[in-house]
Amino acid sequence: MSVLLVDPPCGSRVWEPHSEHLGLGYLAAELRQEGHEVEIMDAGLLRWSVRKTCREILKRKPAILGISVVQPAIKNTLFIVKLLREQGLKSHICVGGHFPTLKTEVLLEKCSLIDSVVYGEGDITFPLLVKKLLEKDNWKDIKGIGYREEDKIRINPPQPLVENLDNLPFPARDTLPLVLRWGRNAMAITSKGCYGRCIFCGPRAFYQRSPGRKWRGRSAENIVEELKLLHKNWGVETVDFLDDNFFGPGEKGRKRVEDIARSIIKENLPLRFSIECRVDNVEKKLFSLLKKAGLYEVRLGVESGVQKILDRYQKDTDVEDNRKAIRILKNLDIDCRIGFIPADPWMSFEDFLENGQFLHEMGSPTAFNITRLSVVAGTPLEEILRKEGKLIERSFYDFDYHFSDKRVKILYSIYRAIQIAQNLYHRFISRIDISLRDLKYYLRRKKFTPPSISVSQ
């Protein structure tokens, strides 16, 4: 095998309904377009253990092993690389993704067993690296990579961000049949980047490392063509759009969303879809049109009901924007799910209570993500906490912080214990559901499999 693309197991997300890894899907499509043999191994989706993942990689013995890494999966990734090398794997191991982009140098310092790091978008960089490695050409001058050379770490200049996303092939859908069989939704990406400046945002920091426009959107025509293929080839009826922000900046960003909605309606696509956006993107007229096109759920980055907290996070929104967006979606009967941060290192007890009052006032909207402020490596938040002496560095990939008000820490700890118990319950129910779906699938397939016919020569 030429290339094996791996999404490693990630212990902190075991209860979540994992779906396709579209980043690997795009890379696989780009590499196959150039004639390379590629396999996607989504250990996160399959819920494989670290050792199971290693065994499967060793069976394939790829020439090039590409691993996509998020911060919660760093520990498992490093252990996988160590086990593979101990078992004699000689493949070129390349890692990429958000954490390797934001901590390229420190990752190479801490793990000498990795051959290269692709930082920033991999759409141009990784296929070029594969081509040069397989042709045994010099690959160490490629933009957007880091590597070790003897005892020195080399970080090449950045690769520019992809300007025209319509030029990219549609992602490979290797794992989609399994995702659909398990009752989960297909996913699609209509844009890359975000024009916001939130201090805690990993995607913002990720795109800041490369030159080019930080938010870029696909055309309505290109998006609808992919949706038509999803419906025709796989019978997809529900799609989750995974954009960091479905809306681009300004009037052009709004116009693009309107074009997408009108194109879906014009094609009469029988699809439901969900999006993620900022609260100041929500307006009644446009979202009425989106609902007509099939919008059923919106994920909003509300974060807080306290104005000074929103200002501290650099949300560039106010509490009234939050209220207005939630009310518009409720009045339109569109499911509203919020991202909310109930605790952070600066929060006072009074702020904590005010947040709770805001949620009560809004009718306790369902959350798609409600957790204390997380420290993502390489973000402005990490540096702010370090300068203030609040940052706790357990390792180069595991951060915590000191709370200013111990009462907030205690209250959040109680909430978190309840949340963990709920997550474990949902994980248990999810595994039962998956097992039942698998059983029905195999029984149905066995029932309709035609008998084999032997032909005498």
C-alpha positions in Angstrom: 0.0 0.0 0.0 1.2 3.5 -0.8 -0.6 5.6 1.8 -2.6 4.8 4.9 -4.5 7.7 6.5 -5.4 7.2 10.1 -7.7 8.9 12.6 -6.3 7.6 15.9 -8.6 6.7 18.9 -9.4 9.6 21.1 -10.4 8.6 24.6 -12.0 11.9 25.7 -14.7 11.6 22.9 -15.7 7.9 23.4 -19.4 8.8 24.1 -19.8 11.1 21.1 -21.6 10.0 17.9 -18.5 10.1 15.7 -19.1 10.4 12.0 -16.9 10.7 8.9 -13.4 12.3 9.1 -13.8 14.6 6.2 -10.2 15.9 6.4 -8.9 12.4 5.6 -11.7 12.1 3.0 -10.4 15.1 1.1 -6.8 13.9 1.3 -7.7 10.4 0.1 -9.7 11.9 -2.9 -6.8 14.2 -3.8 -4.2 11.4 -3.6 -6.4 9.0 -5.6 -6.9 11.6 -8.3 -3.1 11.5 -8.7 -3.1 7.7 -9.0 -2.0 6.7 -5.5 -3.4 3.7 -3.6 -4.9 5.0 -0.4 -6.8 3.6 2.5 -8.7 5.5 5.3 -8.4 3.8 8.7 -10.8 5.6 11.1 -10.0 4.1 14.4 -11.9 6.8 16.2 -15.1 5.9 14.3 -14.5 2.2 14.9 -13.7 2.7 18.6 -10.5 0.7 18.3 -8.0 0.6 21.1 -4.5 1.9 20.6 -3.1 -1.7 20.3 -5.8 -2.8 17.9 -5.0 0.3 15.8 -1.3 -0.7 15.8 -2.0 -4.2 14.8 -4.1 -3.1 11.8 -1.5 -0.6 10.7 1.2 -3.3 10.8 -0.9 -5.6 8.7 -0.9 -3.1 5.9 2.7 -1.9 6.0 2.1 1.3 4.2 5.0 3.2 2.5 3.6 6.4 4.0 1.5 6.7 7.2 -0.4 9.9 7.7 -2.0 10.6 11.0 -4.5 13.4 11.7 -4.2 14.6 15.2 -6.4 16.7 17.5 -5.2 17.8 20.9 -7.1 15.1 23.0 -5.6 12.4 20.8 -1.9 13.4 21.2 -1.2 11.0 24.0 -2.6 8.0 22.0 -0.9 9.1 18.9 2.6 9.2 20.5 2.0 5.8 22.0 0.9 4.4 18.6 4.0 5.7 16.9 6.2 4.3 19.7 4.6 0.8 19.4 4.9 0.8 15.6 8.6 1.7 15.7 9.2 -1.0 18.3 7.5 -3.5 16.0 9.8 -2.5 13.2 7.6 -0.3 11.0 9.8 1.5 8.6 7.1 3.7 7.0 7.5 7.4 6.7 5.3 8.7 9.5 3.7 12.2 8.9 1.3 13.9 11.3 -1.0 16.8 10.6 -4.0 18.6 11.9 -4.7 21.3 14.4 -2.3 20.3 17.2 0.7 19.6 14.9 0.0 22.9 13.2 0.0 24.9 16.4 2.8 23.1 18.1 5.0 21.9 15.2 8.4 22.5 16.8 7.6 21.2 20.3 6.0 18.0 18.7 9.2 17.3 16.8 11.3 17.9 19.9 9.2 15.5 22.0 8.8 12.8 19.4 11.9 11.9 17.3 10.1 8.9 15.9 7.9 11.1 13.7 9.5 11.8 10.3 7.6 14.9 9.3 4.8 17.3 10.3 2.4 19.0 7.8 1.2 22.2 9.4 -1.7 24.3 8.0 -4.0 22.9 5.4 -2.7 19.6 3.9 -4.5 19.8 0.6 -1.4 20.9 -1.4 1.4 20.0 1.0 0.6 16.3 1.8 0.0 15.1 -1.8 3.3 16.8 -2.8 5.1 15.1 0.1 3.6 11.7 -1.0 4.7 12.3 -4.6 8.3 13.2 -3.7 8.6 10.3 -1.2 7.4 7.7 -3.6 9.6 9.0 -6.4 12.5 9.1 -3.9 12.9 12.8 -4.7 14.0 15.5 -2.2 11.0 16.4 0.0 12.7 18.6 2.5 12.1 21.8 0.6 8.3 21.5 0.6 6.5 24.5 2.0 4.3 23.8 5.1 6.3 21.0 6.6 8.6 20.5 9.6 11.1 17.7 10.2 14.2 16.7 12.1 17.6 16.8 10.4 20.1 15.1 12.7 19.7 17.0 16.0 18.2 20.1 14.4 14.5 20.9 13.8 13.7 22.5 10.5 10.4 24.4 9.9 9.9 25.4 6.3 7.9 28.5 5.2 4.1 28.1 5.3 2.1 26.8 2.4 -0.6 29.4 1.3 -4.2 28.5 2.1 -6.2 27.1 -0.8 -7.9 30.1 -2.4 -10.6 28.4 -4.5 -12.2 25.5 -2.7 -14.2 24.5 -5.8 -11.0 23.2 -7.3 -10.8 20.5 -4.6 -12.4 17.1 -5.4 -15.3 16.0 -3.3 -14.1 14.0 -0.3 -13.8 10.2 -0.5 -16.7 8.6 1.4 -15.2 5.3 2.4 -16.7 5.2 5.8 -20.1 6.7 4.9 -21.9 3.4 4.5 -21.0 2.4 8.1 -21.9 5.8 9.4 -25.4 5.6 7.8 -25.8 2.0 9.0 -25.3 3.2 12.5 -28.0 5.8 12.1 -25.7 8.8 12.0 -25.7 11.7 9.6 -23.5 12.4 6.6 -21.3 15.5 6.8 -20.2 18.1 4.4 -18.0 21.2 4.5 -19.0 24.3 2.6 -16.3 26.7 3.8 -13.0 26.8 5.6 -11.9 29.1 8.4 -13.6 31.8 10.5 -13.4 35.6 10.5 -14.0 35.8 14.3 -11.3 36.5 16.8 -12.3 34.5 19.9 -9.3 34.0 22.2 -10.0 30.3 22.8 -10.6 29.3 19.2 -8.4 26.5 17.8 -9.5 27.0 14.1 -8.7 30.7 14.3 -5.2 30.0 15.5 -4.8 27.2 12.9 -5.5 29.4 9.9 -3.4 32.2 11.3 -0.3 30.1 10.7 -0.7 30.3 6.9 -0.9 33.3 4.4 -4.2 33.8 2.6 -7.8 34.7 3.3 -8.8 33.1 6.6 -12.4 32.4 5.5 -13.1 30.9 2.1 -16.4 29.5 0.8 -17.4 27.1 -1.9 -19.9 28.2 -4.5 -23.5 27.3 -4.2 -23.3 25.3 -7.5 -20.4 23.2 -6.2 -22.1 22.5 -2.9 -25.4 21.4 -4.4 -23.6 19.1 -6.8 -22.0 17.3 -3.9 -25.4 17.1 -2.1 -27.0 15.6 -5.2 -24.3 12.9 -5.3 -24.8 12.1 -1.6 -28.5 11.7 -2.1 -28.2 9.7 -5.4 -25.3 7.4 -4.5 -26.0 6.8 -0.8 -29.6 7.8 -0.2 -28.6 10.5 2.2 -31.5 12.5 3.6 -29.8 14.5 6.4 -26.5 16.4 6.2 -24.6 18.2 9.0 -22.5 21.1 7.6 -19.3 21.2 9.7 -18.1 24.7 8.8 -16.4 26.6 11.6 -18.8 29.3 10.5 -21.4 28.6 7.7 -21.5 32.4 7.0 -18.7 34.4 5.5 -18.0 38.0 6.4 -20.2 40.9 5.4 -22.9 41.1 2.7 -21.0 38.7 0.4 -21.1 36.0 3.1 -24.8 36.5 3.5 -25.4 36.4 -0.2 -23.6 33.1 -0.6 -25.8 31.5 2.1 -28.9 32.8 0.3 -27.6 31.4 -3.0 -27.1 28.0 -1.3 -30.6 28.0 0.0 -32.2 29.0 -3.3 -30.1 26.4 -5.2 -31.3 23.6 -2.9 -34.9 24.7 -3.3 -34.5 25.0 -7.1 -33.0 21.5 -7.3 -35.9 20.2 -5.1 -33.4 18.2 -3.0 -35.2 16.2 -0.3 -32.6 17.0 2.3 -32.5 18.2 5.9 -29.4 20.0 7.1 -27.8 21.6 10.1 -25.3 24.5 10.3 -23.0 26.3 12.8 -22.8 30.0 12.9 -22.4 33.2 15.0 -25.4 34.7 16.8 -25.1 37.9 14.8 -25.6 35.9 11.6 -29.2 35.0 12.6 -31.9 37.1 11.0 -35.6 36.1 10.5 -35.9 36.6 6.7 -32.8 34.6 5.7 -33.4 31.8 8.2 -37.0 31.5 7.0 -35.5 30.8 3.6 -33.0 28.4 5.0 -35.8 26.5 6.8 -37.7 26.3 3.5 -34.5 24.7 2.0 -34.3 22.1 4.7 -32.6 23.7 7.7 -33.7 21.9 10.9 -30.9 22.7 13.4 -28.5 25.6 14.2 -25.5 25.3 16.5 -24.8 28.7 18.0 -21.6 29.9 19.7 -23.5 31.7 22.5 -20.7 31.1 25.2 -22.1 33.3 27.9 -24.9 35.5 29.2 -22.6 38.0 30.9 -21.4 40.9 28.8 -18.0 41.3 30.4 -17.2 37.6 29.7 -18.2 38.0 26.1 -15.9 41.0 25.8 -13.1 39.1 27.5 -13.4 36.2 25.0 -13.4 38.8 22.1 -16.7 37.5 20.8 -17.6 40.9 19.3 -21.3 40.2 20.2 -23.4 41.2 23.1 -25.9 39.4 25.3 -28.8 40.9 23.4 -27.5 39.4 20.2 -27.6 36.0 22.0 -31.2 36.5 23.2 -32.3 37.7 19.8 -30.8 34.8 17.9 -32.2 32.1 20.2 -35.7 33.7 20.0 -35.7 34.0 16.2 -34.8 30.3 15.9 -37.5 29.3 18.4 -40.1 31.4 16.7 -39.2 29.8 13.3 -39.3 26.3 15.0 -35.7 25.6 14.1 -33.9 23.5 16.7 -31.4 25.7 18.5 -28.3 24.1 20.1 -25.8 26.3 21.9 -22.2 26.2 22.8 -21.9 27.5 26.3 -19.0 28.1 28.7 -20.3 27.8 32.3 -16.9 28.3 34.0 -13.5 30.0 33.3 -10.4 31.0 35.3 -11.6 34.6 35.9 -15.3 33.9 36.6 -16.8 35.1 39.9 -19.5 33.4 41.8 -21.9 36.2 40.8 -21.0 35.7 37.1 -21.7 32.0 37.5 -25.2 32.8 38.8 -25.8 35.4 36.1 -25.0 32.7 33.5 -27.4 30.4 35.1 -30.1 33.1 35.1 -29.5 33.7 31.4 -30.0 30.0 30.6 -33.2 29.9 32.7 -34.5 33.1 30.9 -33.9 31.5 27.5 -35.8 28.4 28.5 -32.7 26.2 29.1 -31.8 25.7 25.4 -30.2 22.4 24.4 -26.4 22.5 24.3 -24.2 20.9 21.7 -21.2 21.7 23.8 -21.3 22.9 27.4 -18.0 22.7 29.2 -15.6 25.0 31.1 -13.2 27.1 29.0 -10.7 24.7 27.4 -7.1 25.7 26.7 -6.3 24.8 23.1 -2.6 24.8 22.4 -1.4 27.7 20.4 -4.4 30.0 21.0 -4.2 33.5 22.5 -5.8 32.0 25.6 -2.8 29.8 26.3 -0.5 32.9 26.2 -2.8 35.0 28.3 -3.0 32.4 31.1 0.7 31.9 31.0 1.4 35.6 31.4 -1.1 35.9 34.2 0.5 32.8 36.0 -2.8 30.9 35.9 -1.7 28.2 33.4 -1.0 24.7 34.6 1.1 22.7 32.1 0.8 19.0 32.9 2.6 18.3 29.7 3.2 19.9 26.3 -0.3 18.9 25.2 -2.3 18.9 28.5 -3.2 22.3 30.1 -5.3 23.4 33.0 -5.6 26.6 35.0 -6.2 28.1 38.5 -9.6 29.5 39.3 -9.8 32.9 40.8 -13.0 31.9 42.7 -12.9 28.5 44.3 -16.7 28.4 44.6 -16.9 28.4 40.8 -14.5 25.5 40.6 -16.6 23.5 43.2 -19.9 24.1 41.5 -18.5 23.2 38.1 -16.9 20.0 39.5 -20.3 18.9 40.7 -21.9 19.7 37.3 -19.0 17.9 35.6 -19.5 14.7 37.7 -23.2 14.7 36.6 -22.2 15.3 33.0 -19.7 12.4 33.0 -22.3 10.0 34.4 -24.7 11.1 31.7 -22.0 10.6 29.0 -21.2 7.1 30.2 -24.9 6.3 30.1 -25.3 7.6 26.6 -22.2 5.7 25.5 -23.7 2.5 26.9 -27.0 3.2 25.1 -25.1 4.0 21.9 -23.2 0.8 21.9 -26.4 -1.2 22.4 -28.0 0.7 19.5 -25.0 0.1 17.2 -25.0 -3.6 18.1 -28.7 -3.9 17.3 -28.3 -2.1 14.0 -25.3 -4.3 13.1 -27.4 -7.4 13.9 -30.3 -6.3 11.7 -27.9 -5.4 8.9 -26.2 -8.9 8.9 -29.6 -10.7 9.2 -31.0 -8.7 6.3 -27.9 -9.3 4.2 -28.0 -13.0 5.0 -31.6 -13.2 4.1 -31.2 -11.6 0.7 -27.9 -13.1 -0.3 -28.5 -15.4 -3.4 -27.2 -18.9 -3.1 -24.0 -19.7 -4.8 -24.3 -21.6 -8.1 -21.6 -24.1 -9.1 -20.9 -24.4 -12.8 -19.5 -27.7 -14.0 -16.7 -27.4 -16.6 
